[in-house]
């Protein structure tokens, strides 16, 4: 089987989804959004990353269909497009890590300070 034979629309869509979750910062963003919707400024404060970095990650997650946006005045609030399915996917990843002898930490959302 050559690489061309593996490049189908189905595998490309799945690869895009998994690439969107393949970065620790994007996973951290998803974990924060498991708790509630956030603005980019909120995520910058939580993660300690540059605004441009967070914006780029949010844009990538949104482009992959994982996030939705709600505009209120001049602010844009981001949330998970499919919170239950995203939680299930991350829980399955945790289960796979356990099965392979790794310590899972993906599915537990970050606890925000009051």
N, C-alpha and C positions, 0 to 999 in steps of 0.2 A: 504494500500500500504506500503510495507516495503522499507527500504533503498536500498536493492538490486535491486528492481524493478525500482528505479529512476536512477540507475547507468548504463546509456547507453553510447555508444561512442559519440552520439550527445551531451548529457548533459555534459559529461566529457570535450569535446573540448570547449564548451561554458564556462564551469566553469574555465578552464585553461585560457581562454582569459580574463574573468572578474577578476580572481585572479591576472593576470599580471598588471591590472590597479588599483588594490585595495590598493596600497601603495602611499601615498602622494609624496614621492620622485620619484617614477616611473611616476606618472602623471606630475610632474614638468619636468622630462626629455622629456616626450612626448610633452609637451607644448613648450619647447625650440626647439624641432625638427620640430614643426609646422612652425617655422620661416625659418629654413635652416638646412642643415646637420652640424653636430658637431663631433669633436673628443672627446674622454673621457676627455682629459685635458681641453678642452673648457667647458665641462659640470661641471667639478670639480670647475673651476673658477666661473661659474655662480651660482652654487648651494651651494658652500662652504662645500661640503661633501668630505670625504676621497676618494682618487682615487680607493681604493679597493671596497668601497661601491658603487660608480658610476659604476665601471666595472661589479660588480655583478648584479646590476639593469639592465644595458644595456644587459648583457648576457641573463637575464631572459626575457626581452622584445624581444630580437632577437629570442630566443628559441620558444617563443609563436607566432612568425611570424609577429610581429608588426614592426620590424626594419630590414633594410638591411644594409650591410656594403660594402664600396668601399675602396680598399687599394690603396694608392698612396705613393710610396716609403716605408718608415717605418711607415707612419701614416695610421690609419684606420678612415674613416669618416662614421658616422652613419646617417641614414635618415629613415623617415617613409616609410614602404613598400607600404602602401596604404594611402597617405596623405588625399585624399578627403573622403574616407570611415572612416578614423579615426576621422577626423573633424566632419563628420556627426554623428558618434557614440557619441562623446563628446557633440555635440549640442543637441542630443536627451536626454542625461543625464541631461544637463542643463534644458531642457524643463520639464523633469520629476521632477527635484528639484523645479522648479517654481510651478508646479501643486500641489506639496505636501507642499508648503509654505516655502521652503528653498530658500536661496539666491544663485543663480548659479554663479560659477566662473571657471568652468572647461574648457570651450571651448575657452576662450580668451587666446591667446598665451602670454607668458611673453614678455615684451618689453625689448630688450637688450640695455644696455648703449653703446653709441658710443665709 
